[in-house]
């Protein structure tokens, strides 16, 4: 059961998840996919949702995956602008946004590089190599 309360005063930006499985670490069951899709939609439309599902259906993991996918998508959208383009900005404002975006991307790359060096150093200390997942890049458009 899903109950969503609308807040019609807020603007709504409709966006599909960047990953149809919401980066779930396992193959999600149908009930988990439905839960994640409805949660994503609820967050995207700025509604308040009350969700319930039987015990043992993976609610916690599904909630985390859907919420983190939305956060990742929202961050990507804020860096690259809305899909609909919005109002045309003057050239000075566009240049300022581009400079801010580039600075954020540079800072993020520095953090990712630093984390990789720390992981590599820790793996060497422990004498084992951990498999490291590829970092999600904000430079790439969602598939």
ABEGO torsion letter per residue (X at the ends): XBBBBBBAABBBBBBBBABAAGGBABBBBAAAAAAAAAAAAAAAAGBBBBBBBBBGAGAAAAAAAAAAAAAAAAAAAAAAEBAAGEBBBBAAAAAAAAAAAAAAAAAAAAAAAAAAAAAAAAAAAAGBBBBBBBBBBAABBBX
